[in-house]
Amino acid sequence: MPLAHHDSYADADIRRILKNVKTIAMVGASPNWNRPSYFAMKYLQHKGFRVIPVNPGAVGQEILGEKVVAGLKDIDVPVDMVDVFRNSEAAGPIADEAIAIGAKVLWMQLGVRNDEAAVRAEAAGLTVIMNRCPKIEYGRLCGELGWHGFNSGVISSKRRKG
């Protein structure tokens, strides 16, 4: 479902995506434990998602119990979401691969934005999120960021107006 614009997203849209996604292909997943993609993959696995690492430089290795594949076309199960941990330029060809494998969501990580890729993906029926992290969004919408002292705007001790 195309979203109106990509400068902000309604919490309801993010919640819907995260509720419906079961299998995530993480393009740019790193076997290095101190890389952001590793943290995100571990967190998402602990929340019940299957995360398949995609990294041509680590093919055949395992990351957090999942075998690394070279590309999206090498995944032998349906993929709900493609999570792009690559730069904005690389997101274009990844979007085309996501379309080709029938993914439902193309999610570009923090700092990754490719409007041309978004247009192509949305025209093919994918929902597109850019410049966001599903790990952060999941934690924010579940109130977990508040456990760390962050103001998520989701949980408050103040009464809502109206």
C-alpha positions as CSV (number, residue, x, y, z in Angstrom):
1,M,0.0,0.0,0.0
2,P,1.7,3.3,-1.1
3,L,2.1,5.8,1.6
4,A,1.4,9.5,0.9
5,H,4.9,10.7,1.3
6,H,8.2,9.6,2.7
7,D,9.2,12.5,5.0
8,S,7.1,11.1,7.8
9,Y,5.0,7.9,8.5
10,A,1.9,7.4,10.6
11,D,2.5,5.1,13.5
12,A,-0.5,3.0,12.4
13,D,1.3,2.3,9.1
14,I,4.5,1.3,10.8
15,R,2.6,-0.9,13.2
16,R,0.6,-2.6,10.4
17,I,3.9,-3.4,8.5
18,L,5.6,-4.8,11.6
19,K,2.5,-6.8,12.6
20,N,2.2,-8.4,9.1
21,V,5.9,-9.1,8.4
22,K,7.2,-12.5,9.3
23,T,10.3,-13.0,7.1
24,I,12.9,-10.2,6.5
25,A,15.8,-10.3,4.1
26,M,18.5,-8.1,5.5
27,V,20.7,-6.9,2.7
28,G,24.0,-5.8,4.0
29,A,23.8,-7.9,7.2
30,S,27.2,-8.2,8.8
31,P,28.8,-11.1,10.6
32,N,30.7,-8.6,12.7
33,W,29.0,-8.4,16.2
34,N,29.6,-4.7,16.6
35,R,27.9,-3.5,13.4
36,P,24.5,-2.0,13.5
37,S,23.0,-4.6,11.1
38,Y,24.1,-7.3,13.5
39,F,22.3,-5.6,16.5
40,A,19.2,-5.0,14.4
41,M,19.1,-8.6,13.2
42,K,19.5,-10.0,16.7
43,Y,16.8,-7.7,18.1
44,L,14.3,-8.6,15.3
45,Q,15.0,-12.3,15.7
46,H,14.3,-12.0,19.4
47,K,10.9,-10.3,18.5
48,G,9.9,-13.3,16.5
49,F,10.9,-12.3,12.9
50,R,12.9,-14.7,10.7
51,V,15.8,-12.6,9.4
52,I,17.8,-13.9,6.4
53,P,21.2,-12.3,6.0
54,V,22.1,-11.2,2.5
55,N,25.8,-10.3,1.9
56,P,27.9,-11.5,-1.1
57,G,31.1,-11.1,1.0
58,A,30.0,-13.5,3.6
59,V,28.2,-16.2,1.6
60,G,28.1,-19.6,3.3
61,Q,28.8,-18.1,6.8
62,E,26.2,-18.1,9.5
63,I,25.0,-15.0,11.2
64,L,22.9,-15.6,14.4
65,G,22.0,-19.1,13.2
66,E,21.0,-18.1,9.6
67,K,23.0,-19.0,6.5
68,V,24.2,-16.0,4.5
69,V,23.1,-15.8,0.9
70,A,24.6,-13.7,-1.9
71,G,21.4,-12.1,-3.2
72,L,17.7,-11.9,-2.8
73,K,17.2,-14.4,-5.6
74,D,19.0,-17.0,-3.6
75,I,16.4,-17.0,-0.8
76,D,14.2,-20.1,-1.1
77,V,11.3,-18.9,1.1
78,P,8.8,-16.1,0.6
79,V,10.2,-12.7,1.8
80,D,7.8,-10.2,3.4
81,M,10.2,-7.4,3.8
82,V,13.6,-6.4,2.4
83,D,15.6,-4.3,4.9
84,V,18.3,-2.3,3.1
85,F,21.5,-1.8,5.1
86,R,23.4,-0.4,2.1
87,N,23.8,3.1,0.8
88,S,21.1,5.1,-1.1
89,E,22.7,4.4,-4.5
90,A,22.7,0.6,-3.8
91,A,19.0,0.8,-2.8
92,G,18.0,1.2,-6.4
93,P,19.1,-2.3,-7.7
94,I,18.0,-3.8,-4.4
95,A,14.5,-2.4,-4.9
96,D,14.4,-4.0,-8.3
97,E,15.4,-7.4,-6.8
98,A,12.8,-6.9,-4.1
99,I,10.2,-6.4,-6.8
100,A,11.4,-9.5,-8.7
101,I,11.1,-11.8,-5.7
102,G,7.6,-10.6,-4.7
103,A,8.5,-8.9,-1.4
104,K,5.7,-6.8,0.1
105,V,7.8,-4.2,1.9
106,L,11.0,-2.3,1.0
107,W,12.5,-0.8,4.1
108,M,15.5,1.5,3.8
109,Q,17.6,2.0,6.9
110,L,18.5,5.3,8.6
111,G,20.3,7.6,6.2
112,V,19.1,5.6,3.2
113,R,16.7,7.3,0.8
114,N,16.2,6.6,-2.9
115,D,13.0,8.3,-4.2
116,E,13.4,6.7,-7.7
117,A,13.6,3.3,-6.2
118,A,10.6,4.1,-4.0
119,V,8.5,5.1,-7.0
120,R,9.4,1.8,-8.8
121,A,8.7,-0.3,-5.8
122,E,5.4,1.4,-5.0
123,A,4.3,1.0,-8.7
124,A,4.9,-2.7,-8.3
125,G,2.7,-2.8,-5.2
126,L,5.3,-2.7,-2.4
127,T,5.0,-0.5,0.7
128,V,8.1,1.6,1.1
129,I,9.7,3.1,4.2
130,M,12.9,5.2,4.0
131,N,15.3,6.6,6.5
132,R,14.0,4.5,9.4
133,C,15.1,1.4,11.3
134,P,12.6,-1.4,12.0
135,K,14.4,-2.2,15.2
136,I,14.0,1.4,16.5
137,E,10.5,1.7,15.2
138,Y,9.5,-1.6,16.9
139,G,11.0,-0.5,20.2
140,R,9.5,2.9,20.0
141,L,6.0,1.6,19.2
142,C,6.2,-1.0,22.0
143,G,7.4,1.6,24.5
144,E,10.8,-0.1,24.9
145,L,12.8,3.0,24.2
146,G,11.3,4.5,27.3
147,W,13.0,1.7,29.3
148,H,16.3,3.4,28.3
149,G,15.2,6.9,29.1
150,F,14.2,8.0,25.6
151,N,11.0,9.9,25.0
152,S,9.2,7.7,22.5
153,G,6.0,9.7,22.6
154,V,4.0,6.4,22.9
155,I,3.9,6.0,26.7
156,S,3.2,8.9,29.0
157,S,2.1,9.5,32.5
158,K,0.1,12.5,31.3
159,R,-3.6,12.2,30.3
160,R,-4.3,12.6,26.6
161,K,-6.4,15.6,25.7
162,G,-9.6,15.0,23.8
